[in-house]
Amino acid sequence: MTSHIDPITWPELSPILSPLAADILTSSASLHKWTEEYGSPLHLVLPSELNANVEGLRRVFDERGVGHAIYYGAKVNKSSGLMRAALEAGAGIDVSSVYELRDAVKLGAWGSGIVATGPAKTAQFHDELVRIGALICVDSPEELTDVSKRLPTDGVEQPVLLRLQPKGHEKSRFGMAGETVRACLSRIAADDRFRFDGIHFHLSGYRWQDRAVAFEEAAKLMEEARAIGLSPKMIDIGGGLPIQYVSEVAWEEHLLRQRADDYRTGKVPASFYPYGGPQSAAAWLSCFLDAQLSSGLTIEDYLKQRELTLAMEPGRSLVDQAAISAFRITRVKDLGGGDGVIFVEGSSFSACETWFASEFMVDPVLLRQNDRARADEPFRGYIAGHSCLDEDVLSNRWLGFSQIPEAGDLLVWANTGGYQMDLLENEFHRHPMPKRLCVTKSAAGQLSIYPDN
Ligand SMILES: Cc1ncc(COP(=O)(O)O)c(C=O)c1O
C-alpha cells in the first residue's frame, strides 16, 4: 500500500519528535497495517524512550554527585511495557493503587524500590505495602493511625515519609501543614515499629521555583526530626517535571495569535498545559538543584552537606516521546464553506484534554490511505469521536488541511503517553478498550511490535 503524509497547515503546532517517534510517525504503511489488524484507536508504546528519560535525569544527578531516587509515577500510563522499562532503567515505581502495586511486584519491584504516594490508600493496599516493606507516604494523621494498626510486631521497621502541604498550598486536600507533620513526627519517634525516612511533597503546576520554596520548609522539618532522635535520609519532591511537546517559539506565537474563532466552541480554553515550555526535564532539574536556600547554600550543596537523597516521582516527563496514538477516520461531514467534522473511530476518552476544558495542543499528522491524486482543496475541520455525546470531541481547534481527509486515512498524535491516552478510556457503547502495542527498532532499522503485557 502506498501512502502519503499531509501535515496540518494551520495552526502549526507540530510535535517535537525523537528519532524513533519520527520513524514510527512516518511509517505510514506500518501504521495502516497495524490499525487494520488491531483496530482504532491504536496506542503504540516506545519503552526505550522511557529508559532514555530516566538516564537523562540520572546524568544530572551523577554529574553533580547528588544522591537520588527516581520513582516512575506509574499512574501516568497503564502500560506494563513502560513500567518494565522503568525497572530495567534502575528506577523505582510510585504506585497509587493496589493494582499498580501488584503489577510492579509482578515485574520484579520490591521493598523500598516501591513508594506509595497516593492519599487515599485502602486497608488492603496498606497491608500489601507493609508485607513487602515498601515506602509508604503518609498523607494525614488519620492515615498514620491506619498504618500503625496494620503493622506487625516482629521488629521489622516500616519505612514512611510524611507528606507536607507546603505553605501557600492550603487549598489542596493533600498533605499536612507543618504543625501536623510535627505532631506525626512525635508519634513516629515514640513507636519503634516505624522508620522515618523523610518529607515528601508534590505540588500541582510545573515550576521548579515553587518546589525550591517548599524544599526549604521540608528541610526545616528534617532538622526538627533529627532533633528528636529520628534519622531521615531523603527529601522527596514528587513530580511535575515538564515535557516540551512543541517548540517554544511556535507555542509562544500560537498563544499570541490564537482567537476564539480558532475553536468550534467560539472560546479559547482558560488554561493549557505549557506545551512549548522553555526547559527539558533535565534543565528543570539543574535549575532546581542550583536554587539558593535562605542559608545561602544551593539545594545541591545542602543535600550533599547533609548526605541526603533527593527523591522524586516524575510521571509525565518520564514518558516523554514514549507513546503515539493513531485514530482511523470513519467519515468527513461537510459543514459548508470549507469546514467539516472529521469523525474518527475511537473517542475523546482516549485523548482526554477536552474533558478538562482544555486541549491537547499538539497537531496530529494525517497519513493518507493511498496516493490517489486528490485536488488541493483547503479544508478546516475539528475532530470528533464516534460516540453519541456532543462533547466527544478530540480537538475543538479547527485544524487546517491542504486536501480534504477521507475515510480510511489516519490521524496520528505523537507524545500521548502522559495521561492523555488512557486516563479516561472506557468501553462506552461497548466498544472494546483500545489496544496497546510496544514498538522497538532493530539495529537494521526494522520496526517491530509486541503485545504490551
Ligand atoms: C503525589 C504525586 N507524585 C507524582 C505525580 C506525577 O506528576 P507528573 O506526572 O506531573 O510528573 C503525581 C501526579 O498527580 C502525584 O500526585
The ligand as an SDF file (V2000), in Angstrom:
LIG
                    3D

 16 16  0  0  0  0  0  0  0  0999 V2000
    1.9820   12.5260   44.5790 C   0  0  0  0  0  0  0  0  0  0  0  0
    2.2900   12.6120   43.1260 C   0  0  0  0  0  0  0  0  0  0  0  0
    3.5450   12.3700   42.7130 N   0  0  0  0  0  0  0  0  0  0  0  0
    3.8650   12.4230   41.3930 C   0  0  0  0  0  0  0  0  0  0  0  0
    2.9180   12.7370   40.4240 C   0  0  0  0  0  0  0  0  0  0  0  0
    3.3320   12.7800   38.9710 C   0  0  0  0  0  0  0  0  0  0  0  0
    3.2620   14.0770   38.4430 O   0  0  0  0  0  0  0  0  0  0  0  0
    3.7610   14.3560   36.9560 P   0  0  0  0  0  0  0  0  0  0  0  0
    3.1090   13.3850   36.0620 O   0  0  0  0  0  0  0  0  0  0  0  0
    3.3280   15.7680   36.6710 O   0  0  0  0  0  0  0  0  0  0  0  0
    5.2550   14.2260   36.9590 O   0  0  0  0  0  0  0  0  0  0  0  0
    1.5940   13.0000   40.8180 C   0  0  0  0  0  0  0  0  0  0  0  0
    0.5730   13.3470   39.8140 C   0  0  0  0  0  0  0  0  0  0  0  0
   -0.5580   13.6060   40.0890 O   0  0  0  0  0  0  0  0  0  0  0  0
    1.2750   12.9200   42.2080 C   0  0  0  0  0  0  0  0  0  0  0  0
    0.0210   13.1440   42.6330 O   0  0  0  0  0  0  0  0  0  0  0  0
  1  2  1  0
  2  3  1  0
  2 15  2  0
  3  4  2  0
  4  5  1  0
  5  6  1  0
  5 12  2  0
  6  7  1  0
  7  8  1  0
  8  9  2  0
  8 10  1  0
  8 11  1  0
 12 13  1  0
 12 15  1  0
 13 14  2  0
 15 16  1  0
M  END
$$$$
